[in-house]
């Protein structure tokens, strides 16, 4: 119904957790949109122009506009809420916890442990997301040109062990995914299934 809104950013308020409410003045009409906390640092200063892609959620007692920095992220949100048991708030929490690319990669690789780090997402819910979306997201990512570079990380069975080790060392999910994609460009490393080798190279990259 409302594909996107382009207007002056007039207000930004934290709603707690992963939720942030922004207000846009579009031709002298104020629109409230809920966005992820992850988006907040990328917003322009108050008083400047911003474009936000939107999804209107209708409920019996209210209407909520959800905002996204890109059409692709909004489309991913819509795919998430199509899964049984995944409401809009849980979909936003997934996007906020993992980020756009990391979330797609987690689903496509079947990494339920990574998905389960999102508040409110248990093992069964993560498995349902993978079961329902793995193939369609892999195809959509390819068609949309969102593929990761070749050798963008270890295979799924190795990735889970590597991520657990790096998380235990205090690194965040975002740091881990970025590091694995970066060091995965090494030809020799990309061909190995040795978790220790991936951990060593990731730590070296993160320590630069």
C-alpha positions, -999 to 999 in steps of 0.1 A, spaced: 0 0 0 28 24 10 60 14 -8 82 40 7 82 74 23 105 103 16 105 132 39 122 152 67 133 133 97 117 151 127 121 127 156 139 95 167 128 77 199 140 44 214 112 20 223 136 -4 240 152 -36 228 156 -36 191 128 -11 184 133 25 174 105 48 163 112 75 137 89 103 125 90 116 90 73 148 78 60 141 43 43 171 28 33 183 63 20 149 74 38 131 101 44 94 97 57 71 126 77 41 114 93 14 136 128 6 125 156 -16 139 181 -2 164 207 -13 139 195 14 115 197 43 139 235 51 134 228 54 96 200 79 99 207 115 89 205 143 114 171 156 125 158 180 99 174 163 69 157 143 41 155 106 43 138 78 23 125 47 40 109 17 25 78 6 44 55 -22 52 21 -16 67 9 -41 93 -28 -41 100 -42 -53 132 -77 -51 147 -67 -24 172 -39 -5 153 -18 0 122 20 -1 124 44 11 97 77 -7 97 106 10 80 137 -4 62 167 11 45 163 -8 13 137 -26 -7 156 -59 -4 155 -57 34 118 -50 34 113 -80 11 133 -102 34 111 -90 63 80 -100 43 94 -134 37 101 -139 74 66 -130 85 52 -155 60 67 -183 82 42 -197 106 48 -184 141 70 -154 130 53 -121 137 66 -87 126 83 -80 159 103 -113 158 112 -106 121 125 -71 131 144 -87 160 161 -111 136 171 -83 113 184 -62 142 204 -91 158 220 -105 127 218 -78 100 206 -82 65 234 -102 48 242 -122 80 205 -133 84 203 -145 48 235 -164 51 224 -180 84 191 -192 68 207 -204 35 235 -223 54 210 -238 79 228 -222 109 200 -226 134 224 -219 163 231 -184 149 194 -177 143 186 -188 179 207 -160 193 179 -137 185 157 -130 216 125 -150 214 138 -174 187 142 -209 200 156 -240 183 123 -251 169 115 -217 155 149 -214 139 145 -248 123 111 -238 109 126 -206 94 154 -227 77 129 -253 65 105 -228 50 130 -203 36 163 -219 29 157 -228 -8 136 -197 -16 161 -173 0 190 -190 -18 173 -185 -51 161 -150 -43 197 -140 -32 211 -153 -65 184 -135 -86 189 -103 -67 226 -102 -71 232 -105 -33 254 -135 -35 285 -135 -12 319 -137 -30 332 -172 -36 349 -186 -6 329 -162 16 332 -184 47 336 -220 58 310 -247 50 280 -248 74 293 -278 94 326 -260 101 311 -225 105 290 -234 135 320 -247 154 341 -217 145 313 -193 155 308 -210 189 345 -207 196 347 -170 185 316 -161 205 331 -177 236 361 -154 231 338 -124 232 334 -115 196 300 -103 183 279 -121 156 285 -93 132 323 -93 138 325 -130 133 305 -131 100 325 -102 86 358 -118 96 349 -152 81 339 -136 49 371 -116 47 396 -144 55 376 -168 34 390 -151 3 422 -169 9 423 -198 -15 441 -222 8 418 -215 38 387 -217 16 395 -253 8 401 -265 44 376 -279 68 398 -274 98 379 -252 123 411 -243 142 426 -228 110 395 -207 105 396 -196 141 432 -186 140 428 -166 108 397 -149 120 413 -138 153 443 -125 134 420 -105 111 399 -91 140 431 -82 159 444 -59 131 
